């Protein structure tokens, strides 16, 4: 997900902001569509549910989550029994 443009937006009353039309059009977002907001160390990422799923899958690609979980559980067990 590359950042192609910068847009200045203002935070309004009740914490609302307007997503510029060019951004909505580029992402295919429509009025009333539910979006996902991810609060990260880098800032707030806003995307559709499909975009969020694709983003998450790209972050996890090539990882063996089961093996990572088992490794963490074994390490926890070793610390607890030491």
Secondary structure, DSSP 8 states (H G I E B T S, - for coil): ------------GGG-----HHHHHHHT--TT---EEEEETTEEEEE-HHHHHHHHHHHHTT--HHHHHHHHHHHHHHHHH-
